Amino acid sequence: MNVDRRTLIKATGAAGIAGLAGCTGGPTEGGDSGSNDSGGSGGNDSSGSGNESTDGGSESGGSSDINVGMIYATGGLGDGSFNDQAQTGVQQASEEFGVSSNDVQPSEVTEFQTFQQQFAQGGEYDLICCIGFLQAEALAETSQDYPEQNFMIVDSVVEQSNVASYTFGENEGSFLVGQMAGLLTQQEFSAGAGQTSPDQTTVGFVGGVEGDLIGKFEAGYRAGVAEASEDIEVQVSYVGNFNDVQAGNEAATAMYNDGADIVYHAAGNAGTGVFQAAQEAGKFAIGVDQDQSLTKSGYADVILASMVKRVDTAVYTSIENVVNDSFNGGSVTTLGLEQEGVAAVYGDQIGSEIPEDVTSAVSESRQAIIDGNIEVPADPSNL
């Protein structure tokens, strides 16, 4: 386990922030969705290990001749989060346009370039979708080697004429759930299997791989907490990957033992460990990418909200553009609160119990961000 724990003594008083977000990710056959994970087993830690399809991929019916290759993030399908959200996009495109798809679930970052090249070299894919910022370095080379191949990437920008890049306002969505957490930790609140201890006013953030992308989640969250109160302590830990459920559990457990009421994760499948720790401690957690009170329903009694990131929209839109012969290579599309690319979604089981004064404040901040009255930081080093 690679754990880098940094405790931030106080959340600085940054003016406001908003957003919800996601994290990480060569060939398997149209994989099945992990969205029905009950949460009891701690998630799918290594679902990607060498899963590769036989030739041809998954034929989805319909009349389209479009063939799409999906290279998922290292957490693999079944994470109830980032990868599953991406899969939703290709499934929707398959249903609406009849595209065929083929996917791979790498288990290591070093596999990305190999799978990208394998998909590209045969020339049978109209679009190759690279899910996750960790694929950017490999794609920068692969896209040059195969200039006639169309690629898209989620969560990073690759400046090549055959790559469409999609990024998100993760800091904006994270601001909203941070403000919610900051307001709740200051009051006595119980719901489901969790409760707060308002005498300590401490919250936490567990990230996957430290860097610019997950830093946007951290920065937005901390700014949102500070919007609630500058006196709230925010503990921060990075586990070093997006797969290690046990590391996520240990990082969050340390925070709960140190007085944290609520922990927000942007850690892919490692976030399942955060939910486990919340249940064990009788505290609360915040999910990411999808509504994890649904995709990780076994933990719905401690998930206050999720920062939803519409990775499915990016995947679907990129495929739709290919179907319509309007692929926008070289473009960068950013989806924030205004574009409904990110959102704060309250938990299915306990979200309705969050006090109205909290939800109203969060709603007001959302509009203020859209209107430009709150500028949300994206770099935690500036806080």
N, C-alpha and C positions, 0 to 999 in steps of 0.2 A: 504494500500500500504506500502510495506517495502522497503524504498529507502536508500541506503548507498552511499552518494556522496563523492568521493575523487577526488580532483583536483591535478593533477601532474604538478607542475609548469613548468618544462621543460622535454622534452624527452631526456634521457641520450644518449650519443654517442656509443651505442652498435654497434659492427661491422656489421652485416647484418642479415637478417632473411627472411624466406619465408614460404608461405602456405596459405591455405584456409580451413575453418572448419565449424563445426556444433555443436548442443547442444542437450539436454535432452533425458526420458521415462522410468487385466486379462480377458472374451472372447467375440468380435462381428464378424459378418459374413462378411468376405472378404472386408471390407469397401471401399467406393468409394473414388477416389482420390480427394484431394483438390487442385490439381495443377492448376485449372482453376479459382482460386480466382481473382476477378477483382480488389481487393484492396479497393473498395469503402466502405465496411462495417467495416473495421478495423480488419478483420481476424476472425478466429474461436476461441474465447477465451476459451470456455469450452466444446469443442466437445467431450471430453472423458468422461463426467460425466456418469458413470455407463453403458455405451454402452456395451451390452453383447449379444452374438449371442444365437440363439436357438441351440440345439444340432446339431453336425455334421459339422459346419463351412461351408466355401464356397467351393464347388466342382468346379474345374476349367477345367475339361475335361482331355483328355489324358489317358494314360495307367498306369501311375505311381501309386504305392500304398503308396507313401510317404505323410504323413500328418504333416503339420507345424503349430505351434502355434506362434502367434505374439503378444507380449505385448509391446505396444507403450509407448513413453514418455508422460508425463502429458500434453503436449501441444495439443495432439490429432491430428488426421488426418485433413487435410485442412489447415495446417500451411504454406503450400507453401515452406517448408524448411525441417527440420530434419526428422520428421515422414513421410512426403510424399516421401522423398528420400528413406527411408527404405522400404516403401510400393512398390516403383518401383522395388526393388530387388526381393521381393516375387512374384510380378506380372510377372516379366521376367522368374523366375523359374517355375511359373505356366504354362506359355505359352510354354516354351521349354521342360519341363519335365512332365507336367501334374500333378504336385503336388496339393494336396488339402490344404487349409489354413483356419484358424480360428483366429480372432484377438479380442483383448480388448483394450480399450483406458482409462486407469486409470485417474482419476481426481486429485488424491492425492498420494503422495509418499508412504503413509501408506498402500495403496492398492496393492503395488507391490508383497509383499510376498504372500498375499492371492491369487492373480491371478496366480502366479508362481506355487503354491501348487495345485490349482484347475486344471491347465493344466497337471501337472505331475502325480497327484494321479490316474488318470484313465488309464494311460499307453498307450493311443491311439496316442500320438504324437511322431514322429520319431525325431523331433527337436523342441525345444522351443527357440524362438529368443527374447532376452531381450534388448530392444532398449533404450540406455541411461545410463550414468554412475550412476545415482541415483538408479539404480536397483542393484548395485553391493553388497551392504550390505545384502539385502534380499537374493540375489542369493547365496552368500557364505554359507548361512544356508540351503536354499532349495536344492542346489546341493548335499549337504552331506546327506540330508534326503532321497533323491531319486537318489542313486548312479548309477542306471541303465538307467537313463534318460539323453539324450543328450541335452545340452544347448549351446547357443552362446550368447555373450554379446558384445555390441558396446560401445566403449568409456571408457572401464575400463578393468582391469585384475582381474579375479577370479581364483585363483590358485587351481583348482580342476581338476581331470583327466577326468571328464565328461563335462567340460566347455571349449569351444574354444573362445578365447578373441581376439577382433579386436580393434586396436587403430590407430590413425591418426597423421600425422605431421601438426597439426593445426597451430602451431607456424610458420612453413615454409610458408604456404599459406597466413597467416595473415601478414607476413613480406611484401609480395609483394603488397598487397592492402594498407598497411601502407606507403610504399615508394611512391606509386601512390598518395595517399592523401597528403603526405608531399610535393611532387613536385608541385601538383596542387594548394595547398593553398598559395604558394609563388608567383603565377602568376595570372593575370587577365584572368579568364576563364568563359565562359557561354555556356550552352547547355541545350536544353529542357526547363524545368521550373526553373533551378537553375543557380546560379552564385557565384563566389568567391569574397572575399574582401581581396586582397593581403596585405593590410596594417596591418592586424591583425594576419595572419598566425597561426590560431588555428584550431585544429581538435578534434574529440571526439570519445569515445568508450563506448558503452552501453552493459553491460553483464547481463546475467540472474542470475544464482546462483554463488556466489563467491566461488572459490575453485581451485583445481589443474587443472581441465580440462579447464574451461573458462579462467583461468589464462594463459594458453598457447596461446589462442587467443590474450589476452591483451598484453602479453610479445612480441609476434611476431609483432603485429601491432605497438607497441611503438618503437621497434627496427627498423622497416622499416621506420617509420616517421623520426627517428633520422638519418637513412642512408641518407635521403634527406637533413636534416638540424638539428643540435643540438639545434637550437634556436626556434623551433616550440613548442608551448604549446599543450599538450595533456590532455584533460579533460576526466575523467573516472567516470562512475557511474554504480552501480549494482542495479537492481530493485528487486532482491530477489526471483524471480521465472521466469518461461518461458512462462507464460500464460497471464500476465496482460498487455493488449494492452495500456490501459490508462497510466500505470506507464512508459511504454516505451516511450510514447508520451511526458509525462512530463519531463522525464530525458533528452531526446533529445532537447526538446523546450528550456530548461534551457541552454543547450550548445549553441544552435543557437543564443539565445538572448545574450549570452556572447561572441559572435564573432566567433564561430566555423563555418567553411565552409562545412565540411564533417564529418559525423558521421558513424562509422562502428558498426554494432551490431552483437553480438553472444548471442542472447536472445530468440531464438525460436519464438513462436507466438507473444511474446511481442515486437519483432522487427517490427511488422506491425505498431506499434505506432511511431517508429522512421521514417518510410517512410511517415506517415501522417505529422509528424512535419517538415520534409524536404520540403514537398510541401507547407505547410503553411508558412514556412519561406523563401521560394525561394532559398533553399540551396541544398546540395547533400547528398546522403546516399550510404552505401555499404552493400550489402546483404550477406547471409551466407548459406551454405549447398547445396542449389540448385541455379540455375541462377534465382534470384528472379525478374529480369526484365521481366521474362516470367511467373513465378508462381504467382507473384504479379503485373501483367501487368498494373494495374491502377496506379502504381507508377513508371512506366518505364521511365518517363520523369525526374526523379531525381536520379535514381539508376545508378551510374557510373560503378559499377562492383559488382561481388559477389565472395566470397571465397567458391568455390564449394568443397564439401566433399563427397566422393563417398561411402556413407553409403550403397547405393544400391549394390555396388560391394561386400562389406562385407557380406550382407545378402544373395545375390545370391551365392557367393562362398561357404558359409557355407552349404547352401541347396544342392548345386551341390556335395559337398563332401559326404553328406549323401546319395544322389542318387547313387553315385559311390561306396558306401560302404567304404569310406575313411575318415570318420569323424575324425578330428584331435583334440580330447579332450586333454586339458592340454597345448595346443599351444598358443602362442601370435603372432599375425600377425600385423605388423605396416605398414601402407600405407602412404607414404609421397610424395613429389614432384617426386622423381625418379620413384616411383611405380605408378604414376598418380593417387594416392589416394586423393590428394588435388590439386587445381588449381585456378588461378585467371582468371575469365571469365568476359570480359567487357560487359557492358549493351547492350541489344539488340537495344534500341532506340537511346541512346546518347553515347555509348562506342566508336563508330567510330570517334567521334569528339575530343576525347582526343589526345593532341598533340603527334607527333611521338617521340619527345625527351623524353617524359614521358614513353611511351610504350616500347621504346628501352631500357631505363634504367632498367625498370622492367624485361624485358626479359633477360638482362645480369645478373641481380641478381638471377633470377631463375636458370640459368645455373651454376652460381657460387655456389649456395647452393648445387645443385646436385653434383658438382665437389668437394665439401668439402672446398671450398675457403671462404665461408661465414658460420659461425657457428651461428645458430639462437637460442637465449635464449628461455627457456620454462617457466621460473619463473619470474613474474614481480617484485618480491621482490628483485631480484638481479640487477635490472636496476637502 
